[in-house]
């Protein structure tokens, strides 16, 4: 039985040039770094979610054989915090270093979702 993984939104700055590369690099580096730190195999996907005219990115990480422990999400967020502080050039260099150390990049996956207007922030403002 495949266990569900941890899903984290990758919130990139609006208007960021080449946001697809940045999201893919962040997701791959985070999965690779965390697998090395923990000394266990991890599987991950970076997903570009199309929401009408907009899009967002998500990182999904799971262990292929068991459930992840409670501290996993905290560790993943910490790794992403460090990586997100890097410039695009440094991120590119870090990705090349990781590939030289054995990272097999997981290609970006595309997914379309219908916009759910009932969970839109508009309803929170009405109060």
N, C-alpha and C positions, 0 to 999 in steps of 0.2 A: 504494500500500500504506500503510495507517495504522499508524504506529509506536506501540508501547505507551508509556504515559506513566509518570510517577513517582507512586507511591501512598504516602500518609502517613496514619497514624492520627491523628485529632484526639482527643486524650485530655482529656476535659472532667472537671471535678470532679464527683464523685458527688453527686447531689441538687441540682445546679445548676438553678435555676428557668429555664424557657424555654431549655433546652439546644438545642432545634431551631433557634431563632433564632440563638443564639451560634455554633453549628457552621456554619450557612449564611452568616452574616456573616463569620466567620473565613475560610472557604474562598473566598468571592467577593472579599473584600478582598485576600487573599494572591495569588490569581491575577491580579487587576487590577494590584496594586502591582508584582508581578514582571514582568508584561508591559510595564509602563511603564518600569521600570528597565532592562530588557534591550532595549527598543525593538523587540520582535518580537511577532507574534501568538501567543497561547497559548489553548488551550481547556481548560476545567476542569469538573469535576463534584464536587458535594458529595453523598455517599451516606450515608444512614442504613441501617446493616446490622442487621437484626433477627436475634438469636441466641437463639431460644427466648423466654424472658421478659425477656431483657436486650437492649440495643442499644448500638451504638457508631457513631462517625462516621468517614468516610474522605474524604480529598481526593485526587482524581486529576487530575493536570495533564499535558498533552501539547502538543507543537507540531504543528500540523496538517500540516506538510510534511516534517519531518525528525526525526531522533532528537535527544533532548536531550543536552547535553554533561555531562561528569562532575561539574562543579561546581554543576549545577542544584539537586540535592537539598540541598546545603549552603546555597545561597542561599534556597531555599524554607523550610527550617527556621529560618533567621535571621529572615526576614520573619514567620513564624508566632510566633516567640518574642516579638518586639516587639508584635505584635497581641494575643497572649494576655495580656499584662500590662495591657491596657486594661480599664476597668470596662465593664459592659454598657451604661451610658448613653453612655460615650465611644465604644464600638464602634458604637452606633446612630448617633451624630453623624458618625463617620468614614465609615460606610456612606452616609449622606445626602450627604456631601461628594463621595465617589467617584462616586455616581450623577449628581451635578451636573456632574462632569468627564467623564462618558461611560460609566461602568460600566453594563453590562446584566447585572443579576443573573441567575444561573443558578439555577433552582429546585432545591430539595432532591429527590434521587431516592431511592426506597425499594427495598431489596433484602432478600430473606430468605435466610439461610444456615442450613444444618443445623449443629448443634453437633458439633464433632469431638472426641470424648472422648479420643482417642489423643494429641492435642496439648494436652491440658489440663495445667495446672501440677501437678495431683495426681500425675502420673507423674514429674515432676521431683523431688518431695518423697520419693518412694519410693527413688529414687536408684539 
